[in-house]
Amino acid sequence: MCAGSSQVGKTSTDDVVRVGSRVRVHDADGEDVFTIVPECEADAFADRVSAESPYGQALLGHRVGDCVRFRAPGGIVSVTVVALG
């Protein structure tokens, strides 16, 4: 799924996934959009992923174009960060 990374020339911290970021990712099943939030605000039905979850932890610090791999209950998952907003 993850072919490459497009980090060349990116130095701004404004384009880094952090708590509060609205993130669009692409995986084998398509695209997903959600917000990274503190644990107490997490709500899967409202597309709010906890920053303390394996998924949230894996995404923190990454940029658009980055391939992110993490361990989920079903195995290793690969997603590509498509957009931040």
PDB file of N, CA, C and O in Angstrom:
ATOM      1  N   MET A   1       0.818  -1.187   0.000  1.00  0.00           N
ATOM      2  CA  MET A   1       0.000   0.000   0.000  1.00  0.00           C
ATOM      3  C   MET A   1       0.857   1.244   0.000  1.00  0.00           C
ATOM      4  O   MET A   1       0.594   2.164  -0.775  1.00  0.00           O
ATOM      5  N   CYS A   2       1.865   1.305   0.837  1.00  0.00           N
ATOM      6  CA  CYS A   2       2.694   2.496   0.951  1.00  0.00           C
ATOM      7  C   CYS A   2       3.843   2.412  -0.043  1.00  0.00           C
ATOM      8  O   CYS A   2       4.752   1.596   0.109  1.00  0.00           O
ATOM      9  N   ALA A   3       3.793   3.249  -1.046  1.00  0.00           N
ATOM     10  CA  ALA A   3       4.796   3.192  -2.100  1.00  0.00           C
ATOM     11  C   ALA A   3       6.000   4.072  -1.810  1.00  0.00           C
ATOM     12  O   ALA A   3       7.137   3.662  -2.041  1.00  0.00           O
ATOM     13  N   GLY A   4       5.765   5.261  -1.314  1.00  0.00           N
ATOM     14  CA  GLY A   4       6.885   6.170  -1.090  1.00  0.00           C
ATOM     15  C   GLY A   4       6.483   7.312  -0.197  1.00  0.00           C
ATOM     16  O   GLY A   4       5.355   7.372   0.291  1.00  0.00           O
ATOM     17  N   SER A   5       7.407   8.213   0.013  1.00  0.00           N
ATOM     18  CA  SER A   5       7.163   9.342   0.888  1.00  0.00           C
ATOM     19  C   SER A   5       7.564  10.618   0.171  1.00  0.00           C
ATOM     20  O   SER A   5       8.504  10.629  -0.624  1.00  0.00           O
ATOM     21  N   SER A   6       6.839  11.698   0.462  1.00  0.00           N
ATOM     22  CA  SER A   6       7.137  12.966  -0.202  1.00  0.00           C
ATOM     23  C   SER A   6       7.501  14.021   0.835  1.00  0.00           C
ATOM     24  O   SER A   6       6.867  15.075   0.892  1.00  0.00           O
ATOM     25  N   GLN A   7       8.499  13.755   1.644  1.00  0.00           N
ATOM     26  CA  GLN A   7       8.889  14.688   2.688  1.00  0.00           C
ATOM     27  C   GLN A   7       9.935  15.693   2.224  1.00  0.00           C
ATOM     28  O   GLN A   7      10.227  16.640   2.955  1.00  0.00           O
ATOM     29  N   VAL A   8      10.496  15.527   1.061  1.00  0.00           N
ATOM     30  CA  VAL A   8      11.575  16.382   0.599  1.00  0.00           C
ATOM     31  C   VAL A   8      11.144  17.835   0.588  1.00  0.00           C
ATOM     32  O   VAL A   8      10.122  18.186  -0.003  1.00  0.00           O
ATOM     33  N   GLY A   9      11.925  18.676   1.242  1.00  0.00           N
ATOM     34  CA  GLY A   9      11.681  20.107   1.234  1.00  0.00           C
ATOM     35  C   GLY A   9      10.670  20.590   2.252  1.00  0.00           C
ATOM     36  O   GLY A   9      10.428  21.794   2.328  1.00  0.00           O
ATOM     37  N   LYS A  10      10.063  19.705   3.046  1.00  0.00           N
ATOM     38  CA  LYS A  10       9.070  20.123   4.023  1.00  0.00           C
ATOM     39  C   LYS A  10       9.740  20.347   5.367  1.00  0.00           C
ATOM     40  O   LYS A  10      10.326  19.432   5.945  1.00  0.00           O
ATOM     41  N   THR A  11       9.645  21.581   5.857  1.00  0.00           N
ATOM     42  CA  THR A  11      10.273  21.883   7.136  1.00  0.00           C
ATOM     43  C   THR A  11       9.310  22.510   8.131  1.00  0.00           C
ATOM     44  O   THR A  11       9.649  22.634   9.308  1.00  0.00           O
ATOM     45  N   SER A  12       8.127  22.907   7.699  1.00  0.00           N
ATOM     46  CA  SER A  12       7.167  23.551   8.584  1.00  0.00           C
ATOM     47  C   SER A  12       6.530  22.537   9.525  1.00  0.00           C
ATOM     48  O   SER A  12       6.243  21.407   9.130  1.00  0.00           O
ATOM     49  N   THR A  13       6.308  22.953  10.787  1.00  0.00           N
ATOM     50  CA  THR A  13       5.611  22.069  11.719  1.00  0.00           C
ATOM     51  C   THR A  13       4.096  22.203  11.570  1.00  0.00           C
ATOM     52  O   THR A  13       3.355  21.461  12.213  1.00  0.00           O
ATOM     53  N   ASP A  14       3.618  23.134  10.736  1.00  0.00           N
ATOM     54  CA  ASP A  14       2.183  23.307  10.508  1.00  0.00           C
ATOM     55  C   ASP A  14       1.583  22.139   9.737  1.00  0.00           C
ATOM     56  O   ASP A  14       0.369  21.939   9.773  1.00  0.00           O
ATOM     57  N   ASP A  15       2.407  21.368   9.044  1.00  0.00           N
ATOM     58  CA  ASP A  15       1.897  20.277   8.228  1.00  0.00           C
ATOM     59  C   ASP A  15       2.137  18.918   8.881  1.00  0.00           C
ATOM     60  O   ASP A  15       2.188  17.896   8.197  1.00  0.00           O
ATOM     61  N   VAL A  16       2.283  18.911  10.204  1.00  0.00           N
ATOM     62  CA  VAL A  16       2.542  17.690  10.959  1.00  0.00           C
ATOM     63  C   VAL A  16       1.264  17.270  11.688  1.00  0.00           C
ATOM     64  O   VAL A  16       0.560  18.109  12.250  1.00  0.00           O
ATOM     65  N   VAL A  17       0.970  15.969  11.675  1.00  0.00           N
ATOM     66  CA  VAL A  17      -0.183  15.459  12.417  1.00  0.00           C
ATOM     67  C   VAL A  17       0.068  15.650  13.904  1.00  0.00           C
ATOM     68  O   VAL A  17       1.112  15.257  14.424  1.00  0.00           O
ATOM     69  N   ARG A  18      -0.895  16.257  14.583  1.00  0.00           N
ATOM     70  CA  ARG A  18      -0.816  16.497  16.019  1.00  0.00           C
ATOM     71  C   ARG A  18      -2.222  16.402  16.598  1.00  0.00           C
ATOM     72  O   ARG A  18      -3.191  16.295  15.845  1.00  0.00           O
ATOM     73  N   VAL A  19      -2.349  16.437  17.906  1.00  0.00           N
ATOM     74  CA  VAL A  19      -3.664  16.444  18.537  1.00  0.00           C
ATOM     75  C   VAL A  19      -4.421  17.667  18.014  1.00  0.00           C
ATOM     76  O   VAL A  19      -3.898  18.781  18.034  1.00  0.00           O
ATOM     77  N   GLY A  20      -5.632  17.457  17.554  1.00  0.00           N
ATOM     78  CA  GLY A  20      -6.439  18.518  16.961  1.00  0.00           C
ATOM     79  C   GLY A  20      -6.436  18.501  15.448  1.00  0.00           C
ATOM     80  O   GLY A  20      -7.263  19.171  14.830  1.00  0.00           O
ATOM     81  N   SER A  21      -5.529  17.755  14.827  1.00  0.00           N
ATOM     82  CA  SER A  21      -5.452  17.695  13.367  1.00  0.00           C
ATOM     83  C   SER A  21      -6.631  16.920  12.787  1.00  0.00           C
ATOM     84  O   SER A  21      -7.037  15.885  13.315  1.00  0.00           O
ATOM     85  N   ARG A  22      -7.161  17.436  11.707  1.00  0.00           N
ATOM     86  CA  ARG A  22      -8.145  16.711  10.887  1.00  0.00           C
ATOM     87  C   ARG A  22      -7.308  15.996   9.834  1.00  0.00           C
ATOM     88  O   ARG A  22      -6.587  16.642   9.074  1.00  0.00           O
ATOM     89  N   VAL A  23      -7.396  14.676   9.781  1.00  0.00           N
ATOM     90  CA  VAL A  23      -6.509  13.868   8.947  1.00  0.00           C
ATOM     91  C   VAL A  23      -7.320  13.064   7.940  1.00  0.00           C
ATOM     92  O   VAL A  23      -8.335  12.462   8.290  1.00  0.00           O
ATOM     93  N   ARG A  24      -6.867  13.056   6.683  1.00  0.00           N
ATOM     94  CA  ARG A  24      -7.444  12.168   5.680  1.00  0.00           C
ATOM     95  C   ARG A  24      -6.371  11.151   5.322  1.00  0.00           C
ATOM     96  O   ARG A  24      -5.250  11.516   4.968  1.00  0.00           O
ATOM     97  N   VAL A  25      -6.724   9.866   5.417  1.00  0.00           N
ATOM     98  CA  VAL A  25      -5.783   8.796   5.101  1.00  0.00           C
ATOM     99  C   VAL A  25      -6.377   7.885   4.040  1.00  0.00           C
ATOM    100  O   VAL A  25      -7.594   7.806   3.876  1.00  0.00           O
ATOM    101  N   HIS A  26      -5.495   7.198   3.322  1.00  0.00           N
ATOM    102  CA  HIS A  26      -5.905   6.226   2.313  1.00  0.00           C
ATOM    103  C   HIS A  26      -5.304   4.883   2.697  1.00  0.00           C
ATOM    104  O   HIS A  26      -4.127   4.790   3.043  1.00  0.00           O
ATOM    105  N   ASP A  27      -6.134   3.842   2.631  1.00  0.00           N
ATOM    106  CA  ASP A  27      -5.641   2.489   2.868  1.00  0.00           C
ATOM    107  C   ASP A  27      -6.245   1.557   1.823  1.00  0.00           C
ATOM    108  O   ASP A  27      -6.851   2.022   0.858  1.00  0.00           O
ATOM    109  N   ALA A  28      -6.089   0.269   2.003  1.00  0.00           N
ATOM    110  CA  ALA A  28      -6.566  -0.710   1.028  1.00  0.00           C
ATOM    111  C   ALA A  28      -8.081  -0.648   0.835  1.00  0.00           C
ATOM    112  O   ALA A  28      -8.587  -1.067  -0.206  1.00  0.00           O
ATOM    113  N   ASP A  29      -8.806  -0.132   1.822  1.00  0.00           N
ATOM    114  CA  ASP A  29     -10.269  -0.064   1.749  1.00  0.00           C
ATOM    115  C   ASP A  29     -10.788   1.277   1.246  1.00  0.00           C
ATOM    116  O   ASP A  29     -11.999   1.435   1.088  1.00  0.00           O
ATOM    117  N   GLY A  30      -9.929   2.233   0.992  1.00  0.00           N
ATOM    118  CA  GLY A  30     -10.362   3.549   0.534  1.00  0.00           C
ATOM    119  C   GLY A  30      -9.840   4.648   1.432  1.00  0.00           C
ATOM    120  O   GLY A  30      -8.778   4.517   2.041  1.00  0.00           O
ATOM    121  N   GLU A  31     -10.606   5.752   1.514  1.00  0.00           N
ATOM    122  CA  GLU A  31     -10.181   6.887   2.323  1.00  0.00           C
ATOM    123  C   GLU A  31     -11.045   7.041   3.564  1.00  0.00           C
ATOM    124  O   GLU A  31     -12.211   6.648   3.595  1.00  0.00           O
ATOM    125  N   ASP A  32     -10.430   7.625   4.584  1.00  0.00           N
ATOM    126  CA  ASP A  32     -11.087   7.883   5.853  1.00  0.00           C
ATOM    127  C   ASP A  32     -10.678   9.277   6.312  1.00  0.00           C
ATOM    128  O   ASP A  32      -9.544   9.693   6.076  1.00  0.00           O
ATOM    129  N   VAL A  33     -11.575   9.997   6.959  1.00  0.00           N
ATOM    130  CA  VAL A  33     -11.277  11.320   7.503  1.00  0.00           C
ATOM    131  C   VAL A  33     -11.690  11.327   8.971  1.00  0.00           C
ATOM    132  O   VAL A  33     -12.786  10.883   9.314  1.00  0.00           O
ATOM    133  N   PHE A  34     -10.818  11.827   9.828  1.00  0.00           N
ATOM    134  CA  PHE A  34     -11.099  11.879  11.254  1.00  0.00           C
ATOM    135  C   PHE A  34     -10.228  12.935  11.905  1.00  0.00           C
ATOM    136  O   PHE A  34      -9.321  13.485  11.280  1.00  0.00           O
ATOM    137  N   THR A  35     -10.516  13.214  13.179  1.00  0.00           N
ATOM    138  CA  THR A  35      -9.745  14.173  13.961  1.00  0.00           C
ATOM    139  C   THR A  35      -9.012  13.429  15.067  1.00  0.00           C
ATOM    140  O   THR A  35      -9.580  12.545  15.709  1.00  0.00           O
ATOM    141  N   ILE A  36      -7.739  13.790  15.290  1.00  0.00           N
ATOM    142  CA  ILE A  36      -6.959  13.236  16.395  1.00  0.00           C
ATOM    143  C   ILE A  36      -7.293  14.061  17.641  1.00  0.00           C
ATOM    144  O   ILE A  36      -7.141  15.283  17.640  1.00  0.00           O
ATOM    145  N   VAL A  37      -7.747  13.387  18.701  1.00  0.00           N
ATOM    146  CA  VAL A  37      -8.203  14.084  19.901  1.00  0.00           C
ATOM    147  C   VAL A  37      -7.597  13.453  21.154  1.00  0.00           C
ATOM    148  O   VAL A  37      -7.067  12.343  21.090  1.00  0.00           O
ATOM    149  N   PRO A  38      -7.668  14.158  22.313  1.00  0.00           N
ATOM    150  CA  PRO A  38      -7.258  13.540  23.572  1.00  0.00           C
ATOM    151  C   PRO A  38      -8.160  12.335  23.875  1.00  0.00           C
ATOM    152  O   PRO A  38      -9.287  12.259  23.387  1.00  0.00           O
ATOM    153  N   GLU A  39      -7.661  11.412  24.672  1.00  0.00           N
ATOM    154  CA  GLU A  39      -8.392  10.183  25.013  1.00  0.00           C
ATOM    155  C   GLU A  39      -9.823  10.460  25.483  1.00  0.00           C
ATOM    156  O   GLU A  39     -10.753   9.760  25.082  1.00  0.00           O
ATOM    157  N   CYS A  40      -9.999  11.461  26.315  1.00  0.00           N
ATOM    158  CA  CYS A  40     -11.319  11.755  26.888  1.00  0.00           C
ATOM    159  C   CYS A  40     -12.332  12.247  25.857  1.00  0.00           C
ATOM    160  O   CYS A  40     -13.528  12.276  26.149  1.00  0.00           O
ATOM    161  N   GLU A  41     -11.886  12.638  24.653  1.00  0.00           N
ATOM    162  CA  GLU A  41     -12.781  13.140  23.611  1.00  0.00           C
ATOM    163  C   GLU A  41     -12.979  12.143  22.475  1.00  0.00           C
ATOM    164  O   GLU A  41     -13.703  12.433  21.522  1.00  0.00           O
ATOM    165  N   ALA A  42     -12.350  10.977  22.560  1.00  0.00           N
ATOM    166  CA  ALA A  42     -12.435   9.986  21.486  1.00  0.00           C
ATOM    167  C   ALA A  42     -13.867   9.492  21.314  1.00  0.00           C
ATOM    168  O   ALA A  42     -14.580   9.261  22.290  1.00  0.00           O
ATOM    169  N   ASP A  43     -14.279   9.334  20.046  1.00  0.00           N
ATOM    170  CA  ASP A  43     -15.615   8.843  19.719  1.00  0.00           C
ATOM    171  C   ASP A  43     -15.596   8.332  18.282  1.00  0.00           C
ATOM    172  O   ASP A  43     -15.594   9.117  17.333  1.00  0.00           O
ATOM    173  N   ALA A  44     -15.584   7.014  18.133  1.00  0.00           N
ATOM    174  CA  ALA A  44     -15.504   6.411  16.794  1.00  0.00           C
ATOM    175  C   ALA A  44     -16.690   6.824  15.921  1.00  0.00           C
ATOM    176  O   ALA A  44     -16.541   6.987  14.710  1.00  0.00           O
ATOM    177  N   PHE A  45     -17.864   6.992  16.528  1.00  0.00           N
ATOM    178  CA  PHE A  45     -19.053   7.356  15.757  1.00  0.00           C
ATOM    179  C   PHE A  45     -19.015   8.796  15.265  1.00  0.00           C
ATOM    180  O   PHE A  45     -19.729   9.153  14.329  1.00  0.00           O
ATOM    181  N   ALA A  46     -18.186   9.622  15.891  1.00  0.00           N
ATOM    182  CA  ALA A  46     -18.038  11.023  15.489  1.00  0.00           C
ATOM    183  C   ALA A  46     -16.705  11.258  14.774  1.00  0.00           C
ATOM    184  O   ALA A  46     -16.283  12.401  14.600  1.00  0.00           O
ATOM    185  N   ASP A  47     -16.042  10.165  14.358  1.00  0.00           N
ATOM    186  CA  ASP A  47     -14.760  10.257  13.639  1.00  0.00           C
ATOM    187  C   ASP A  47     -13.705  11.012  14.436  1.00  0.00           C
ATOM    188  O   ASP A  47     -13.018  11.888  13.910  1.00  0.00           O
ATOM    189  N   ARG A  48     -13.588  10.656  15.722  1.00  0.00           N
ATOM    190  CA  ARG A  48     -12.614  11.265  16.630  1.00  0.00           C
ATOM    191  C   ARG A  48     -11.749  10.150  17.200  1.00  0.00           C
ATOM    192  O   ARG A  48     -12.202   9.361  18.030  1.00  0.00           O
ATOM    193  N   VAL A  49     -10.487  10.092  16.745  1.00  0.00           N
ATOM    194  CA  VAL A  49      -9.545   9.037  17.131  1.00  0.00           C
ATOM    195  C   VAL A  49      -8.649   9.527  18.261  1.00  0.00           C
ATOM    196  O   VAL A  49      -8.096  10.625  18.191  1.00  0.00           O
ATOM    197  N   SER A  50      -8.507   8.714  19.297  1.00  0.00           N
ATOM    198  CA  SER A  50      -7.668   9.073  20.438  1.00  0.00           C
ATOM    199  C   SER A  50      -6.190   9.129  20.040  1.00  0.00           C
ATOM    200  O   SER A  50      -5.682   8.249  19.345  1.00  0.00           O
ATOM    201  N   ALA A  51      -5.523  10.178  20.497  1.00  0.00           N
ATOM    202  CA  ALA A  51      -4.083  10.308  20.265  1.00  0.00           C
ATOM    203  C   ALA A  51      -3.313   9.235  21.028  1.00  0.00           C
ATOM    204  O   ALA A  51      -2.161   8.951  20.701  1.00  0.00           O
ATOM    205  N   GLU A  52      -3.941   8.633  22.045  1.00  0.00           N
ATOM    206  CA  GLU A  52      -3.289   7.597  22.835  1.00  0.00           C
ATOM    207  C   GLU A  52      -3.486   6.198  22.263  1.00  0.00           C
ATOM    208  O   GLU A  52      -2.837   5.255  22.716  1.00  0.00           O
ATOM    209  N   SER A  53      -4.370   6.045  21.277  1.00  0.00           N
ATOM    210  CA  SER A  53      -4.605   4.744  20.653  1.00  0.00           C
ATOM    211  C   SER A  53      -3.416   4.380  19.761  1.00  0.00           C
ATOM    212  O   SER A  53      -2.652   5.261  19.369  1.00  0.00           O
ATOM    213  N   PRO A  54      -3.250   3.103  19.437  1.00  0.00           N
ATOM    214  CA  PRO A  54      -2.158   2.730  18.523  1.00  0.00           C
ATOM    215  C   PRO A  54      -2.222   3.492  17.194  1.00  0.00           C
ATOM    216  O   PRO A  54      -1.189   3.895  16.660  1.00  0.00           O
ATOM    217  N   TYR A  55      -3.428   3.687  16.666  1.00  0.00           N
ATOM    218  CA  TYR A  55      -3.603   4.405  15.402  1.00  0.00           C
ATOM    219  C   TYR A  55      -3.190   5.869  15.560  1.00  0.00           C
ATOM    220  O   TYR A  55      -2.421   6.396  14.756  1.00  0.00           O
ATOM    221  N   GLY A  56      -3.707   6.513  16.599  1.00  0.00           N
ATOM    222  CA  GLY A  56      -3.368   7.912  16.843  1.00  0.00           C
ATOM    223  C   GLY A  56      -1.888   8.107  17.089  1.00  0.00           C
ATOM    224  O   GLY A  56      -1.284   9.024  16.534  1.00  0.00           O
ATOM    225  N   GLN A  57      -1.287   7.247  17.923  1.00  0.00           N
ATOM    226  CA  GLN A  57       0.148   7.344  18.204  1.00  0.00           C
ATOM    227  C   GLN A  57       0.978   7.176  16.941  1.00  0.00           C
ATOM    228  O   GLN A  57       1.973   7.874  16.746  1.00  0.00           O
ATOM    229  N   ALA A  58       0.565   6.249  16.086  1.00  0.00           N
ATOM    230  CA  ALA A  58       1.321   6.000  14.845  1.00  0.00           C
ATOM    231  C   ALA A  58       1.296   7.215  13.919  1.00  0.00           C
ATOM    232  O   ALA A  58       2.284   7.498  13.242  1.00  0.00           O
ATOM    233  N   LEU A  59       0.176   7.930  13.886  1.00  0.00           N
ATOM    234  CA  LEU A  59       0.044   9.069  12.973  1.00  0.00           C
ATOM    235  C   LEU A  59       0.729  10.339  13.458  1.00  0.00           C
ATOM    236  O   LEU A  59       1.174  11.150  12.645  1.00  0.00           O
ATOM    237  N   LEU A  60       0.820  10.521  14.768  1.00  0.00           N
ATOM    238  CA  LEU A  60       1.403  11.749  15.304  1.00  0.00           C
ATOM    239  C   LEU A  60       2.810  11.992  14.757  1.00  0.00           C
ATOM    240  O   LEU A  60       3.651  11.093  14.750  1.00  0.00           O
ATOM    241  N   GLY A  61       3.047  13.213  14.302  1.00  0.00           N
ATOM    242  CA  GLY A  61       4.360  13.595  13.793  1.00  0.00           C
ATOM    243  C   GLY A  61       4.558  13.358  12.307  1.00  0.00           C
ATOM    244  O   GLY A  61       5.578  13.764  11.751  1.00  0.00           O
ATOM    245  N   HIS A  62       3.597  12.703  11.647  1.00  0.00           N
ATOM    246  CA  HIS A  62       3.739  12.438  10.211  1.00  0.00           C
ATOM    247  C   HIS A  62       3.158  13.567   9.383  1.00  0.00           C
ATOM    248  O   HIS A  62       2.414  14.410   9.885  1.00  0.00           O
ATOM    249  N   ARG A  63       3.513  13.568   8.095  1.00  0.00           N
ATOM    250  CA  ARG A  63       3.093  14.619   7.167  1.00  0.00           C
ATOM    251  C   ARG A  63       2.349  14.011   5.982  1.00  0.00           C
ATOM    252  O   ARG A  63       2.350  12.795   5.790  1.00  0.00           O
ATOM    253  N   VAL A  64       1.710  14.881   5.186  1.00  0.00           N
ATOM    254  CA  VAL A  64       1.042  14.454   3.963  1.00  0.00           C
ATOM    255  C   VAL A  64       2.063  13.722   3.084  1.00  0.00           C
ATOM    256  O   VAL A  64       3.181  14.195   2.880  1.00  0.00           O
ATOM    257  N   GLY A  65       1.653  12.563   2.572  1.00  0.00           N
ATOM    258  CA  GLY A  65       2.516  11.753   1.722  1.00  0.00           C
ATOM    259  C   GLY A  65       3.219  10.643   2.477  1.00  0.00           C
ATOM    260  O   GLY A  65       3.721   9.699   1.866  1.00  0.00           O
ATOM    261  N   ASP A  66       3.262  10.742   3.806  1.00  0.00           N
ATOM    262  CA  ASP A  66       3.931   9.713   4.608  1.00  0.00           C
ATOM    263  C   ASP A  66       3.110   8.430   4.635  1.00  0.00           C
ATOM    264  O   ASP A  66       1.881   8.459   4.708  1.00  0.00           O
ATOM    265  N   CYS A  67       3.808   7.319   4.575  1.00  0.00           N
ATOM    266  CA  CYS A  67       3.211   6.009   4.776  1.00  0.00           C
ATOM    267  C   CYS A  67       3.394   5.656   6.247  1.00  0.00           C
ATOM    268  O   CYS A  67       4.500   5.743   6.781  1.00  0.00           O
ATOM    269  N   VAL A  68       2.315   5.261   6.893  1.00  0.00           N
ATOM    270  CA  VAL A  68       2.348   4.954   8.325  1.00  0.00           C
ATOM    271  C   VAL A  68       1.896   3.513   8.513  1.00  0.00           C
ATOM    272  O   VAL A  68       0.840   3.113   8.024  1.00  0.00           O
ATOM    273  N   ARG A  69       2.704   2.742   9.222  1.00  0.00           N
ATOM    274  CA  ARG A  69       2.356   1.355   9.531  1.00  0.00           C
ATOM    275  C   ARG A  69       2.227   1.217  11.041  1.00  0.00           C
ATOM    276  O   ARG A  69       3.019   1.778  11.799  1.00  0.00           O
ATOM    277  N   PHE A  70       1.211   0.457  11.469  1.00  0.00           N
ATOM    278  CA  PHE A  70       1.032   0.229  12.903  1.00  0.00           C
ATOM    279  C   PHE A  70       0.338  -1.108  13.117  1.00  0.00           C
ATOM    280  O   PHE A  70      -0.298  -1.655  12.216  1.00  0.00           O
ATOM    281  N   ARG A  71       0.479  -1.613  14.327  1.00  0.00           N
ATOM    282  CA  ARG A  71      -0.144  -2.897  14.682  1.00  0.00           C
ATOM    283  C   ARG A  71      -1.550  -2.645  15.213  1.00  0.00           C
ATOM    284  O   ARG A  71      -1.744  -1.896  16.171  1.00  0.00           O
ATOM    285  N   ALA A  72      -2.524  -3.283  14.573  1.00  0.00           N
ATOM    286  CA  ALA A  72      -3.923  -3.242  14.993  1.00  0.00           C
ATOM    287  C   ALA A  72      -4.317  -4.650  15.437  1.00  0.00           C
ATOM    288  O   ALA A  72      -3.569  -5.599  15.201  1.00  0.00           O
ATOM    289  N   PRO A  73      -5.469  -4.797  16.070  1.00  0.00           N
ATOM    290  CA  PRO A  73      -5.887  -6.135  16.508  1.00  0.00           C
ATOM    291  C   PRO A  73      -5.891  -7.179  15.379  1.00  0.00           C
ATOM    292  O   PRO A  73      -5.656  -8.361  15.632  1.00  0.00           O
ATOM    293  N   GLY A  74      -6.154  -6.752  14.153  1.00  0.00           N
ATOM    294  CA  GLY A  74      -6.198  -7.676  13.023  1.00  0.00           C
ATOM    295  C   GLY A  74      -4.861  -7.871  12.325  1.00  0.00           C
ATOM    296  O   GLY A  74      -4.785  -8.624  11.354  1.00  0.00           O
ATOM    297  N   GLY A  75      -3.810  -7.215  12.789  1.00  0.00           N
ATOM    298  CA  GLY A  75      -2.493  -7.320  12.168  1.00  0.00           C
ATOM    299  C   GLY A  75      -1.914  -5.967  11.849  1.00  0.00           C
ATOM    300  O   GLY A  75      -2.376  -4.946  12.358  1.00  0.00           O
ATOM    301  N   ILE A  76      -0.890  -5.960  10.997  1.00  0.00           N
ATOM    302  CA  ILE A  76      -0.227  -4.713  10.604  1.00  0.00           C
ATOM    303  C   ILE A  76      -1.075  -3.983   9.571  1.00  0.00           C
ATOM    304  O   ILE A  76      -1.515  -4.575   8.585  1.00  0.00           O
ATOM    305  N   VAL A  77      -1.300  -2.693   9.806  1.00  0.00           N
ATOM    306  CA  VAL A  77      -2.093  -1.854   8.908  1.00  0.00           C
ATOM    307  C   VAL A  77      -1.187  -0.778   8.322  1.00  0.00           C
ATOM    308  O   VAL A  77      -0.348  -0.218   9.029  1.00  0.00           O
ATOM    309  N   SER A  78      -1.351  -0.490   7.045  1.00  0.00           N
ATOM    310  CA  SER A  78      -0.601   0.574   6.368  1.00  0.00           C
ATOM    311  C   SER A  78      -1.580   1.607   5.832  1.00  0.00           C
ATOM    312  O   SER A  78      -2.551   1.261   5.158  1.00  0.00           O
ATOM    313  N   VAL A  79      -1.325   2.868   6.133  1.00  0.00           N
ATOM    314  CA  VAL A  79      -2.130   3.968   5.606  1.00  0.00           C
ATOM    315  C   VAL A  79      -1.178   5.042   5.084  1.00  0.00           C
ATOM    316  O   VAL A  79      -0.035   5.145   5.528  1.00  0.00           O
ATOM    317  N   THR A  80      -1.663   5.826   4.150  1.00  0.00           N
ATOM    318  CA  THR A  80      -0.920   6.975   3.642  1.00  0.00           C
ATOM    319  C   THR A  80      -1.678   8.234   4.015  1.00  0.00           C
ATOM    320  O   THR A  80      -2.882   8.329   3.779  1.00  0.00           O
ATOM    321  N   VAL A  81      -0.980   9.205   4.599  1.00  0.00           N
ATOM    322  CA  VAL A  81      -1.604  10.472   4.954  1.00  0.00           C
ATOM    323  C   VAL A  81      -1.833  11.255   3.654  1.00  0.00           C
ATOM    324  O   VAL A  81      -0.883  11.569   2.936  1.00  0.00           O
ATOM    325  N   VAL A  82      -3.094  11.563   3.360  1.00  0.00           N
ATOM    326  CA  VAL A  82      -3.459  12.225   2.112  1.00  0.00           C
ATOM    327  C   VAL A  82      -3.593  13.737   2.292  1.00  0.00           C
ATOM    328  O   VAL A  82      -3.196  14.511   1.421  1.00  0.00           O
ATOM    329  N   ALA A  83      -4.155  14.150   3.429  1.00  0.00           N
ATOM    330  CA  ALA A  83      -4.373  15.589   3.646  1.00  0.00           C
ATOM    331  C   ALA A  83      -4.508  15.872   5.136  1.00  0.00           C
ATOM    332  O   ALA A  83      -4.903  15.010   5.921  1.00  0.00           O
ATOM    333  N   LEU A  84      -4.169  17.100   5.499  1.00  0.00           N
ATOM    334  CA  LEU A  84      -4.380  17.609   6.860  1.00  0.00           C
ATOM    335  C   LEU A  84      -5.224  18.863   6.746  1.00  0.00           C
ATOM    336  O   LEU A  84      -5.080  19.641   5.802  1.00  0.00           O
ATOM    337  N   GLY A  85      -6.095  19.050   7.703  1.00  0.00           N
ATOM    338  CA  GLY A  85      -6.928  20.256   7.636  1.00  0.00           C
ATOM    339  C   GLY A  85      -7.357  20.698   8.985  1.00  0.00           C
ATOM    340  O   GLY A  85      -8.064  21.698   9.111  1.00  0.00           O
TER     341      GLY A  85
END
